[in-house]
Amino acid sequence: MAKILTLDAGTSAVKCSLFSENGELLGACAAEYPTYYPREGWAEQREEDILSAAVKAVRELGKRAPVRDADCVGLTGTMNGCIPIDESGKSLYPNMIHLDTRAQAQVDQISREMGLERYYALTGNRPDVHYGLPKMMWLKQNEPDVYKNAVSCVNTKDLLYGFLTGIWGQSDYSDASLFGAMNISRRVWDDDVNRALGA
């Protein structure tokens, strides 16, 4: 019988479960990690905490369920974050998670430079402080060395994917669409958005 291992990097913990191919839960475990609030409006998590929690959760579940027999792994996680990584997958700055609201000035810049109607037509989104694009713009304007050395900005499940496979900077259309820079009609990063905002 096939087995499916799932990892969900949520707001406060990595939840790990093992299911049969029929959807029967064979075991579950969770390992918590902290969120840091260094300033008002800031909410951050650290790569090492997330990955350590993932390893701990799988190991703990392995004591109760046959995780080594898993035929596939499914990954989910919080959206609307921004983890800048280098080519080896090392984070260069903490994850600015979905609760982080520091990038309001960058949201205002998007509205000013693109116009709300044009931006919505291209991305299917309205500028929002929770999205990854204004957070990436914040990095460029406030942490230029981080921005310059980053090869990608990812979310938590993408971090898990890179950790498990060694392939970094990958995501899916769902997360990408809520980053705020994807052309939803062509499903590619939009050149007009990037040029207008200097992203």
C-alpha positions as CSV (number, residue, x, y, z in Angstrom):
1,M,0.0,0.0,0.0
2,A,1.4,3.4,-1.0
3,K,2.2,5.9,1.7
4,I,2.2,9.7,1.5
5,L,4.3,11.8,3.8
6,T,3.2,15.5,4.2
7,L,5.0,18.4,5.7
8,D,3.2,21.7,6.4
9,A,5.3,24.6,7.5
10,G,2.6,26.7,9.2
11,T,2.6,29.9,11.2
12,S,3.9,28.3,14.4
13,A,5.0,24.7,13.6
14,V,5.9,22.2,11.0
15,K,3.2,19.5,11.0
16,C,4.2,16.1,9.6
17,S,1.7,13.4,8.7
18,L,1.7,10.0,7.1
19,F,-1.3,8.8,5.1
20,S,-2.2,5.7,3.2
21,E,-3.2,5.9,-0.5
22,N,-6.8,5.7,0.7
23,G,-6.4,8.8,2.9
24,E,-6.2,6.9,6.2
25,L,-4.0,8.8,8.8
26,L,-1.2,6.5,9.9
27,G,0.4,9.0,12.2
28,A,1.0,12.7,12.8
29,C,3.5,14.9,14.7
30,A,4.3,18.6,15.0
31,A,7.4,20.6,16.0
32,E,7.1,24.2,16.9
33,Y,9.3,27.2,16.0
34,P,9.2,30.8,17.1
35,T,8.2,34.0,15.4
36,Y,10.3,37.1,16.2
37,Y,8.9,40.6,16.4
38,P,12.0,42.9,16.4
39,R,10.0,46.1,15.7
40,E,6.4,47.2,15.5
41,G,4.8,45.8,12.4
42,W,7.6,43.3,11.8
43,A,7.1,39.5,12.0
44,E,10.0,37.2,11.1
45,Q,11.0,33.6,11.2
46,R,14.4,32.0,10.6
47,E,15.3,29.3,8.1
48,E,17.2,27.3,10.6
49,D,14.3,27.1,12.9
50,I,11.9,25.9,10.2
51,L,14.3,23.3,8.8
52,S,15.2,22.0,12.3
53,A,11.5,21.7,13.1
54,A,10.9,19.7,9.9
55,V,13.7,17.3,10.7
56,K,12.5,16.9,14.3
57,A,8.9,16.3,13.3
58,V,9.9,13.6,10.7
59,R,12.1,11.9,13.2
60,E,9.5,11.9,15.9
61,L,6.8,10.6,13.5
62,G,9.3,7.9,12.4
63,K,9.2,6.5,16.0
64,R,5.5,5.8,15.5
65,A,4.9,5.3,11.8
66,P,6.8,3.9,8.9
67,V,7.9,7.2,7.3
68,R,10.8,5.4,5.5
69,D,8.2,3.6,3.4
70,A,6.7,6.8,2.1
71,D,6.3,6.8,-1.7
72,C,5.9,10.5,-2.1
73,V,6.1,13.7,-0.1
74,G,3.6,16.6,-0.2
75,L,4.6,20.1,0.9
76,T,2.5,23.0,2.0
77,G,3.3,26.1,4.0
78,T,2.4,29.7,4.8
79,M,2.1,32.0,1.9
80,N,2.8,35.8,1.5
81,G,6.3,35.5,2.9
82,C,9.7,36.5,1.5
83,I,12.8,34.5,2.2
84,P,15.8,35.8,0.1
85,I,18.2,32.9,-0.6
86,D,21.6,32.5,-2.2
87,E,22.3,29.9,-4.8
88,S,23.0,27.3,-2.1
89,G,19.6,27.9,-0.5
90,K,21.0,29.7,2.5
91,S,18.7,32.5,3.7
92,L,20.3,35.9,3.6
93,Y,17.6,37.6,5.8
94,P,14.8,36.2,8.0
95,N,11.5,35.3,6.4
96,M,9.2,38.3,6.5
97,I,6.0,36.3,7.1
98,H,2.4,37.0,6.1
99,L,1.9,39.0,9.4
100,D,4.7,41.4,8.5
101,T,3.4,44.9,7.5
102,R,6.6,46.9,7.2
103,A,6.4,47.5,3.5
104,Q,3.5,50.0,3.3
105,A,5.7,52.6,1.6
106,Q,6.5,50.1,-1.1
107,V,2.7,49.3,-1.5
108,D,2.2,53.0,-2.1
109,Q,5.0,53.0,-4.6
110,I,3.3,50.1,-6.6
111,S,0.0,52.1,-6.6
112,R,1.8,55.2,-7.8
113,E,4.0,53.7,-10.4
114,M,1.7,51.1,-11.9
115,G,-1.8,52.4,-11.2
116,L,-4.3,50.1,-9.5
117,E,-6.2,49.1,-12.7
118,R,-3.1,48.2,-14.7
119,Y,-1.5,46.4,-11.8
120,Y,-4.7,44.4,-11.2
121,A,-5.1,43.6,-14.9
122,L,-1.6,42.2,-15.0
123,T,-1.3,40.3,-11.7
124,G,-4.9,39.7,-10.6
125,N,-4.0,41.4,-7.3
126,R,-4.4,44.8,-5.6
127,P,-1.2,46.1,-4.0
128,D,-1.1,44.7,-0.5
129,V,1.5,45.0,2.3
130,H,1.3,41.2,3.0
131,Y,2.5,40.2,-0.5
132,G,6.1,39.2,-1.3
133,L,6.8,41.9,-4.0
134,P,6.6,44.9,-1.6
135,K,8.7,43.0,0.9
136,M,11.3,42.3,-1.8
137,M,11.2,46.0,-2.8
138,W,11.7,46.8,0.9
139,L,14.8,44.7,0.9
140,K,16.2,46.4,-2.1
141,Q,15.7,49.8,-0.5
142,N,16.7,49.0,3.0
143,E,19.0,45.9,2.8
144,P,20.7,46.4,-0.6
145,D,23.5,43.9,0.0
146,V,20.9,41.2,0.8
147,Y,18.9,42.1,-2.3
148,K,22.1,42.1,-4.5
149,N,23.2,38.7,-3.3
150,A,19.8,36.9,-3.4
151,V,19.1,34.7,-6.4
152,S,15.5,34.1,-5.4
153,C,12.8,34.9,-2.8
154,V,10.8,31.9,-1.7
155,N,8.1,30.8,0.8
156,T,8.3,28.2,3.5
157,K,7.2,25.2,1.4
158,D,9.8,26.2,-1.2
159,L,12.4,26.2,1.5
160,L,11.4,22.6,2.4
161,Y,11.5,21.6,-1.3
162,G,15.0,22.9,-1.7
163,F,16.2,21.3,1.5
164,L,14.8,17.9,0.4
165,T,15.9,18.0,-3.2
166,G,18.8,20.4,-3.4
167,I,16.9,22.3,-6.1
168,W,16.4,25.9,-4.9
169,G,14.2,28.8,-6.0
170,Q,11.3,26.7,-7.2
171,S,7.6,27.4,-6.4
172,D,4.1,26.9,-7.8
173,Y,1.6,29.1,-9.5
174,S,-0.5,29.6,-6.4
175,D,2.4,31.0,-4.3
176,A,3.8,32.8,-7.3
177,S,0.5,34.5,-8.1
178,L,0.3,36.0,-4.6
179,F,3.9,37.2,-4.7
180,G,2.5,40.1,-6.7
181,A,4.7,40.2,-9.8
182,M,3.3,37.3,-11.9
183,N,1.4,37.9,-15.1
184,I,-1.6,35.7,-14.5
185,S,-2.5,35.4,-18.1
186,R,0.9,34.2,-19.3
187,R,2.0,32.6,-16.0
188,V,5.4,34.3,-16.1
189,W,7.1,37.0,-14.1
190,D,5.8,40.2,-15.6
191,D,8.5,42.4,-17.2
192,D,6.3,45.6,-17.0
193,V,5.8,45.2,-13.3
194,N,9.5,44.5,-12.7
195,R,10.6,47.4,-14.9
196,A,8.2,49.9,-13.4
197,L,9.1,49.0,-9.8
198,G,12.8,48.2,-10.3
199,A,12.3,44.8,-8.8
